[in-house]
Amino acid sequence: MNALIRRTSLAMLMAIASLSYMSTPARADEALFNDFGGTAGLAKIADDLMTNVLADPRTRPYFEEAPQKRIKQKLAEQLCVLLDGPCTYTGRTMKRAHEGLGVTREAFNALVENLQKAMDTNNVPFRSQNRLLAKLAPMYREIEERNQEPQDAK
């Protein structure tokens, strides 16, 4: 009898778990993720962004000798995560990935302009673009390399 109670209890728990899984609400930003075309749309945006940065003399030096295929893949992953998509970012931290490149604020801003062009090309709504850019903006602190002033000798 004890085994029957356990099996019945286990079956009830499994039924309850499957019902709660089925009724789980969609991801919070699923609409935003969909505005970007899902994972396929993000891959296209990353591809268009790379085309844009290579055509722009302000950003070309940072990308022309870089592993472009890998950058596009990691960028699409990162955007997917920021948009609450079903992805995992497997790249390095922004600080580590840009260390020693000498990225200036002007170059960072140029990259943002090129990203906006890529999003426009892919018909991402303006409001959704702004929501993503708000999530990306703080990254300049990890990417930009400022010339450090020599410390005063004491």
C-alpha positions in Angstrom: 0.0 0.0 0.0 2.9 2.4 0.8 4.3 2.0 -2.7 0.9 2.7 -4.2 0.6 5.9 -2.2 4.1 7.0 -3.3 3.3 6.3 -6.9 0.1 8.2 -6.7 1.8 11.1 -5.0 4.5 11.1 -7.6 2.0 11.1 -10.4 0.1 14.0 -8.8 3.3 16.0 -8.4 4.2 15.4 -12.0 0.8 16.4 -13.1 1.0 19.6 -11.0 4.5 20.4 -12.3 3.4 19.9 -15.9 0.4 22.1 -15.4 2.5 24.9 -13.8 5.0 24.6 -16.7 2.2 24.9 -19.3 0.8 28.0 -17.5 4.2 29.7 -17.1 3.9 33.2 -18.6 6.0 34.1 -21.6 9.3 35.8 -21.1 9.0 39.4 -19.9 10.5 40.9 -23.0 9.3 38.4 -25.5 7.6 41.1 -27.6 10.9 43.1 -27.6 12.9 40.0 -28.7 10.3 39.4 -31.4 10.6 43.0 -32.6 14.2 42.1 -33.5 13.2 39.0 -35.5 14.2 36.5 -32.9 17.5 34.7 -33.2 17.5 34.7 -37.0 16.8 38.5 -37.0 19.6 39.1 -34.5 22.1 37.2 -36.7 21.0 39.3 -39.7 21.4 42.5 -37.6 24.9 41.4 -36.5 25.8 40.7 -40.1 24.6 44.1 -41.3 26.4 45.8 -38.4 29.7 44.2 -39.5 29.1 45.4 -43.0 28.5 48.9 -41.7 31.5 49.0 -39.4 33.8 47.8 -42.1 32.5 50.5 -44.5 32.9 53.3 -41.8 36.4 54.7 -41.6 35.8 55.5 -37.9 35.3 51.9 -37.0 37.0 49.9 -39.7 40.4 49.8 -38.0 38.9 48.0 -35.0 37.3 45.3 -37.2 39.2 44.7 -40.4 41.8 42.4 -38.9 39.5 40.9 -36.3 37.7 37.5 -36.4 34.6 38.8 -38.0 32.6 35.6 -38.0 33.2 35.1 -34.3 32.3 38.7 -33.5 29.0 38.5 -35.3 28.2 35.3 -33.5 29.0 36.7 -30.1 27.2 39.9 -30.8 24.1 38.1 -31.8 24.3 36.0 -28.6 24.8 39.1 -26.4 21.9 41.0 -28.0 19.7 37.9 -27.6 20.5 37.8 -23.9 19.9 41.5 -23.5 16.6 41.1 -25.2 15.7 38.3 -22.8 15.8 35.8 -25.6 16.5 32.0 -25.2 20.3 32.4 -25.5 23.4 32.2 -23.5 26.3 34.6 -24.1 29.5 32.5 -24.4 32.0 35.3 -25.1 34.4 37.2 -23.0 33.5 40.2 -20.8 33.3 43.5 -22.7 36.3 44.8 -20.8 38.4 41.7 -21.7 37.2 41.6 -25.3 38.2 45.2 -25.9 41.3 45.4 -23.7 44.2 47.1 -25.5 42.3 48.1 -28.6 42.3 51.8 -27.6 38.5 52.2 -28.3 37.6 55.9 -28.1 34.3 57.4 -27.2 34.0 58.6 -30.8 34.5 55.0 -32.1 32.0 53.7 -29.6 29.5 56.3 -30.7 30.2 55.4 -34.4 29.5 51.8 -33.6 26.2 52.7 -32.1 25.3 54.7 -35.2 26.2 51.7 -37.3 24.0 49.5 -35.1 21.1 51.9 -35.5 21.5 51.6 -39.3 21.5 47.8 -39.1 18.4 47.9 -37.0 16.7 50.3 -39.4 17.6 48.1 -42.3 15.9 45.2 -40.5 12.8 47.2 -39.7 13.2 47.2 -35.9 10.7 49.6 -34.4 12.3 52.8 -33.1 11.0 52.3 -29.6 12.5 48.8 -29.5 15.8 50.2 -30.8 15.8 52.7 -27.9 15.1 50.0 -25.4 18.1 47.9 -26.6 20.4 51.0 -26.7 19.5 51.8 -23.1 20.7 48.4 -22.1 23.9 48.7 -24.2 24.8 52.3 -23.2 26.5 51.5 -19.9 28.9 49.2 -21.6 31.0 52.1 -22.9 32.6 52.2 -19.4 34.0 48.7 -20.0 34.9 49.2 -23.7 36.3 52.8 -23.9 40.0 53.2 -23.1 40.8 56.6 -21.7 44.3 57.9 -21.6 45.2 57.7 -18.0 46.9 60.7 -16.4 50.2 60.0 -14.7 49.7 59.9 -10.9 51.5 62.5 -8.9 54.7 61.3 -7.4 54.6 61.6 -3.7 
